[in-house]
Amino acid sequence: MTRSALISLPVSAALGFLIVADDNGDWTGFGTWGLPACALAYLVIGLVRGFARRPRVLAAQAVGVVVFGSVAVGALLLAPDVGRYVVAAGWLAHAAWDLFHYRARLVVPPWYALGCVVVDTFVGVSLAW
């Protein structure tokens, strides 16, 4: 594990804690819209880092934006108690997505993917709690 990845762990844990602490019980704000925004960040970072030359990788990122965006929209259409858990599951699924990217070393730098695993897990667990 690189030094930057190790540094990202406490920084992302602090960020995750701040996001959770500022929740106020309203999951329809960042809790919902942060999910597709995080997926979109992967797509944009992939474009900036030159992954447009790898159409399959880029297509996977676009699918991720659509899937995580659909989870967010779908959660808002459900009863609030159910929608909250759907969004929580979406965040935990995104943490798995991040872990895959960390291990594959594609699209985003490893420190970014590892930090996202921590933040996404914090948010997902807090929403489910």
C-alpha positions as CSV (number, residue, x, y, z in Angstrom):
1,M,0.0,0.0,0.0
2,T,1.4,3.4,-1.0
3,R,1.9,6.2,1.4
4,S,-0.7,8.3,-0.3
5,A,-3.2,5.4,0.2
6,L,-2.3,5.2,3.8
7,I,-2.8,8.9,4.3
8,S,-6.2,8.8,2.5
9,L,-7.5,6.4,5.2
10,P,-7.7,8.8,8.2
11,V,-8.5,11.8,5.9
12,S,-11.5,9.9,4.4
13,A,-12.6,8.6,7.7
14,A,-12.7,12.2,9.0
15,L,-14.6,13.2,5.9
16,G,-17.1,10.3,6.3
17,F,-17.6,11.2,10.0
18,L,-18.3,14.9,9.0
19,I,-20.8,13.8,6.4
20,V,-22.5,11.5,8.8
21,A,-22.5,14.1,11.7
22,D,-24.1,16.7,9.5
23,D,-26.9,14.3,8.4
24,N,-29.7,15.7,10.6
25,G,-31.8,12.7,9.6
26,D,-32.4,13.9,6.1
27,W,-31.2,11.3,3.7
28,T,-32.7,13.0,0.6
29,G,-29.9,15.5,0.2
30,F,-26.3,14.4,0.0
31,G,-27.3,11.0,1.1
32,T,-29.2,10.5,-2.1
33,W,-27.6,12.8,-4.7
34,G,-24.0,12.2,-3.6
35,L,-24.3,8.6,-4.8
36,P,-24.6,9.4,-8.6
37,A,-22.3,12.3,-8.1
38,C,-19.6,10.0,-6.8
39,A,-20.1,7.7,-9.8
40,L,-20.0,10.7,-12.1
41,A,-16.7,11.7,-10.5
42,Y,-15.2,8.4,-11.7
43,L,-16.3,9.0,-15.2
44,V,-14.9,12.5,-15.3
45,I,-11.6,11.5,-13.7
46,G,-11.4,8.6,-16.1
47,L,-11.8,11.0,-19.0
48,V,-9.2,13.4,-17.6
49,R,-6.7,10.5,-17.1
50,G,-7.1,9.4,-20.7
51,F,-9.3,6.4,-20.4
52,A,-11.4,7.6,-23.4
53,R,-8.9,5.5,-25.4
54,R,-10.3,2.4,-23.6
55,P,-13.9,2.5,-24.5
56,R,-14.9,-0.6,-22.5
57,V,-13.5,1.0,-19.3
58,L,-15.3,4.3,-20.1
59,A,-18.5,2.5,-20.9
60,A,-18.4,0.7,-17.5
61,Q,-18.1,4.1,-15.8
62,A,-21.1,5.4,-17.8
63,V,-23.1,2.4,-16.8
64,G,-22.1,3.0,-13.2
65,V,-23.5,6.6,-13.4
66,V,-26.8,5.3,-14.8
67,V,-27.1,2.5,-12.2
68,F,-26.2,4.6,-9.2
69,G,-28.3,7.5,-10.5
70,S,-31.3,5.0,-10.9
71,V,-30.8,3.9,-7.3
72,A,-31.0,7.5,-6.1
73,V,-34.1,8.3,-8.2
74,G,-35.8,5.0,-7.3
75,A,-35.2,5.5,-3.6
76,L,-36.9,8.9,-3.8
77,L,-40.0,7.3,-5.4
78,L,-40.3,4.7,-2.6
79,A,-41.7,5.2,0.9
80,P,-39.2,7.2,2.9
81,D,-38.4,4.3,5.3
82,V,-37.7,2.0,2.4
83,G,-36.0,4.6,0.2
84,R,-33.5,5.3,3.0
85,Y,-32.4,1.6,3.0
86,V,-32.2,1.5,-0.7
87,V,-29.8,4.5,-0.7
88,A,-27.8,2.9,2.1
89,A,-27.5,-0.3,0.0
90,G,-26.5,1.9,-3.0
91,W,-23.7,3.4,-1.0
92,L,-22.4,0.1,0.2
93,A,-22.5,-1.2,-3.4
94,H,-20.6,1.9,-4.4
95,A,-18.0,1.0,-1.7
96,A,-17.6,-2.4,-3.4
97,W,-17.3,-0.6,-6.8
98,D,-14.5,1.5,-5.2
99,L,-12.8,-1.6,-3.9
100,F,-12.8,-3.1,-7.4
101,H,-11.2,0.1,-8.7
102,Y,-8.6,0.1,-6.0
103,R,-7.6,-3.4,-6.8
104,A,-7.7,-2.9,-10.6
105,R,-5.7,0.3,-10.5
106,L,-7.8,1.7,-13.3
107,V,-9.7,5.0,-13.8
108,V,-8.8,6.7,-10.5
109,P,-5.6,6.7,-8.4
110,P,-5.5,4.0,-5.7
111,W,-5.5,6.5,-2.9
112,Y,-8.8,8.0,-4.2
113,A,-10.5,4.7,-4.6
114,L,-9.4,3.6,-1.1
115,G,-10.6,6.8,0.4
116,C,-14.0,6.4,-1.3
117,V,-14.4,2.9,0.1
118,V,-14.1,4.5,3.6
119,V,-16.4,7.4,2.9
120,D,-19.0,5.3,1.1
121,T,-19.0,2.8,3.9
122,F,-19.5,5.5,6.5
123,V,-22.4,7.0,4.6
124,G,-24.0,3.6,3.8
125,V,-23.8,2.4,7.3
126,S,-25.1,5.6,8.8
127,L,-28.1,5.6,6.5
128,A,-28.9,2.0,7.4
129,W,-28.4,2.7,11.1
